[in-house]
Structure formats: C-alpha cells, structure tokens
Amino acid sequence: MKKSLRVMRVSILTALLAVSLTACEGGDEGGNGNGGSSGGDIGAISGSASGKGSVTEWEILTSEVMELYSSGDYTQGVKVAKHALQVAQQNDGPDHPNVALSLSNLAELYEARMEYAKAEPLYKRSLEILEKKFGQEDPFLVPTLLNMASLYNNIGREDEAHRMMERANNIQAK
C-alpha cells in the first residue's frame, strides 16, 4: 500500500507539472521555469491556463491519461499516452516540455504495468528535455526525478534511486 501511495503522489506532481508547463509556454517563451509551478490542480488545464483561449488536443489527451491512470486502466492509458506523445511531437517538436511530460506519463503507465525496461528510457529522455529547457536545478525536474527514483527502487537499483531522490530534495530545498 505504501508504494502505491507514493506513485500516486508522483503522478499528482506530474499533473501539476502539466499545468505549469502549459502556463509557462503560453506566456514566457524564454522559459525560465518560474511561472506557476507551485499551485493548481489537474482541473486547471483550461483555455486560461494555456493562454491560447481554448483547450488543445494535447491538454485533453493528457487529462484523459491522468484519469485513466487514476482509475487503474493502464492498458487504455498507454494507448492514449502514446497518442498524446505523438500530438506533442507533431505540434511542438521533439524537445518541447509537453513532449517531456508525455514521455513521463507514458513511463508512469509502463511502470504501473511493471514494464520497467520500457519506462526507464522514457524517463531519461523526459529529464533530458527538461534539463535542456529549464536547467539542471529547476523545480520542473522534481516530478521526473521522483518518478525515476520510484522506478529504480522498484527494480532494486537502490543507489540510483537514492541519487535521484537526493537530487530532487536538493532542488526542492533551494
């Protein structure tokens, strides 16, 4: 029971990241990473959050992925997450934060299905995109670092899990 609570918490953090990234991308093209990372919930994904006046296809798919994850429908979640990833890549390019979030969401679903070998490269690519966009010490990295720590813990790579957790804690302490 303890492990599932932790995973859900990380999922909620990822949902908050979705709202924050959407708001950040809508207003500050420079992407300093400080725009809105500390508040909101999944319901805040709306036209006003995106700054575009209407909800995008990617936002709708991402919201559906979160609902499917929460309901435990991981198989359908993977299908929708793959579609969301494809939409993000087509609309925003391969190095956009929406792609990073889609990769992380897909990885979370694979991890929930205990398909760890599929999850790890997705988390790594997500982290790479976020580091490139926001820097090595930005709070936007924390959900992905926590997800990676959870994955490494699940597969018995405790040293790597500890490093990811420590890095996330250090970023949060700043």
TADAFEN-V875880 format. One line per field, one symbol per residue. psi: psi as a letter, one per 20 degrees, with the letter a starting at -180 (. if undefined). burial: I if it has 16 or more other C-alpha atoms within 10 Angstrom, else O. A space follows every 10 residues. Layout:
BEGIN
psi=???
burial=???
END
This chain:
BEGIN
psi=hgghggghgh gghhghhggg gggghhgnhh lijjnkijrr ahiiorhhhi jiiqprgggg ggghggghgh ijmhghgggh hhgggggggg hirikqhhgg gggggggggg ghjkmhhhgg hggggggggh gggirikqhi hgghghghgg ghghjjmhgh gggggggggg ghi.
burial=OOOOOOIOOI IIIIIIIIII IIIIIIOOOO OOIOIIIOOO OIOIIIOOII OOOOOOOIIO IIIIIIOIIO OOOIOOIIOI IIIIIIIIIO OOOOIIIIII IIIIIIIIII IIOOOIOOII OIIIIIIIII IOIIOOOIII IIIIIIIIII IIIOOOOOOI IIOIIOIIOO IOOO
END
